[in-house]
């Protein structure tokens, strides 16, 4: 739990420093462009992610196979 809190605090600090250095609007634009660059790089490095689809598409067949094999799929431990 401490890592989640520290991550949020660091993100807020980084955003504040960026806004102080570049101004509010340029910092927001820079953050948006940075996000799009990261998406493009990951799509290029891992092309199979572009064809993954939704998680519900992946989960449903796994649950169907589990129920056929007699595994309890109602989520109760």
Secondary structure, 3 states (H helix, E strand, C coil): CHHHHHHHHHHHHHHHHHHHHHCHHHHHHHHHHHHHHHHHHHHHHCHHHHHCCCHHHHHHHHHHHHHHCCCCCCCCC
